[in-house]
Amino acid sequence: MDKQSSEPTTFQLFQKGKDPQAFTDPRQAGAAWFKAEMSDKSVITVQKGNGPARVYAQVGKEGAQYVKDLPFDNMPGAADFKASFKEALERHRTERAGAAAGKAADSQSLSKPMDMPAIRAAERGHTYEGKIVGFQSNKVIQAVSEGQKTYHVAHDRTALSSAKAGLLHTGKDLSIRYPFAGVGIVQERQLERERKAPALQPKSFGGKGF
């Protein structure tokens, strides 16, 4: 057996302010290199047996941005090292995408039934006033305030007056009145307030002195 091929290969990771890490598995070294700090002091070396240690990969700078390079293909264990590095990179991207999706889901939490506290079904004879906050299946969800408390009402989309369908979107401030069971009359809050306000009648200018 060739003596050189039987000699162990050691990968050693150096980072500023940290103890060196040594690996004999190029895949473990690749994963560690991905996690290494993005600093011009980070470097990984390779050593064959008792031979001299050589720079295997290091952090370089392109313009104002630091980048990690990878070993040349003819370096010991280069294929496994790079494969492990790229796998760690893909896992990182997937985790970040999942975290971003989770934040988006939180911002739209009112679209999920488990995140909507105190949802009530709309009832005959009631009028509900407040903003539309989301949609769930065939339901329109409205936030209704009573004093210091806010609860949510689920309206069947098919029960709401079709003439006002254009009003049904998130953030719209609406009054929804149920004169009959299963029939919801939709009005904009501003229009509803104007309709209820007494009209000011102009004074007569008739009579003496005018």
Secondary structure as GFF3:
##gff-version 3
##sequence-region A 1 210
A	DSSP	alpha_helix	3	6	.	.	.	ID=ss1
A	DSSP	beta_strand	9	14	.	.	.	ID=ss2
A	DSSP	beta_strand	21	23	.	.	.	ID=ss3
A	DSSP	alpha_helix	26	35	.	.	.	ID=ss4
A	DSSP	beta_strand	43	48	.	.	.	ID=ss5
A	DSSP	beta_strand	54	62	.	.	.	ID=ss6
A	DSSP	beta_strand	65	68	.	.	.	ID=ss7
A	DSSP	alpha_helix	78	107	.	.	.	ID=ss8
A	DSSP	three_ten_helix	109	111	.	.	.	ID=ss9
A	DSSP	three_ten_helix	113	115	.	.	.	ID=ss10
A	DSSP	beta_strand	119	121	.	.	.	ID=ss11
A	DSSP	beta_strand	127	136	.	.	.	ID=ss12
A	DSSP	beta_strand	139	146	.	.	.	ID=ss13
A	DSSP	beta_strand	149	156	.	.	.	ID=ss14
A	DSSP	three_ten_helix	157	159	.	.	.	ID=ss15
A	DSSP	three_ten_helix	162	167	.	.	.	ID=ss16
A	DSSP	beta_strand	173	180	.	.	.	ID=ss17
A	DSSP	beta_strand	183	188	.	.	.	ID=ss18
A	DSSP	alpha_helix	189	196	.	.	.	ID=ss19
###
